[in-house]
Amino acid sequence: MWQLYQFPLCPFSRKVRLLLGEKGIGYDLIRESPWAQRDEFLDMNPAGQTPVMVETDSNVTLIDSAAICEYFEETVEKASMLPGTAADRAEIRRLTAWFDERVFAAVVAPLMHERMLKRVVHRASPDAKVLREAMKVANQLLDYVDYLLDHRRWIGGPVLSLADLTAAAHLSVADYLGGIDWRVHDRTREWYAAMKSRPSFRPLLGERMEIVAPPAHYDKVDFWE
């Protein structure tokens, strides 16, 4: 049986969970707080980061969301999240990397640090200037997502792909932390509503991080309506 070491607001773990859900792969969730730096967890992943997946029967350990997703793409044929031609897959990988690197670094990581880690770990108040900058950048980056969705059905192309799962994972964390103004991004909001409606996504919306509460619209498919 697979075990997934993660915490509720880890966007990289969310990406993996969405892929596992789309492919119908069962697993057990193991709560892991990377900031605790447990020796047992560091033995599995010296980098001390989530997600980590462990297959208890065969003693297989998978580390890093990109590697985990590629593993299941190669071993489970159902619901391919890297579909199409080589060029199609290159575009999906490009956008997956863009969300994992650019969107995470500029938007999700600052929000997590200010609104989650400072409260949960340090019991400190967030820096309003950092939050404003992260939200400003979020608006700019979502303008590009709006543009993509004006020209294709899904973020990575004509069908659902890993690019959509990755985008939804990062944006769901940013949304939980109150970092997105959906009112000025109609196309992305419509896409995200469709993602929130998927069975693979529903378990994520029911989870909560201690001390940190999401906005009222967070788990509503129709947002504020």
Secondary structure as UniProt FT lines:
FT   STRAND          2..6
FT   TURN            8..9
FT   HELIX           11..23
FT   STRAND          27..31
FT   HELIX           34..36
FT   HELIX           39..44
FT   TURN            46..47
FT   STRAND          52..55
FT   TURN            56..59
FT   STRAND          60..63
FT   HELIX           65..75
FT   HELIX           86..98
FT   HELIX           99..108
FT   HELIX           109..112
FT   HELIX           113..117
FT   HELIX           118..120
FT   HELIX           128..151
FT   TURN            155..156
FT   HELIX           162..176
FT   TURN            177..178
FT   HELIX           182..184
FT   HELIX           186..196
FT   TURN            199..201
FT   HELIX           202..205
FT   TURN            210..211
FT   TURN            216..219
FT   TURN            221..224
//
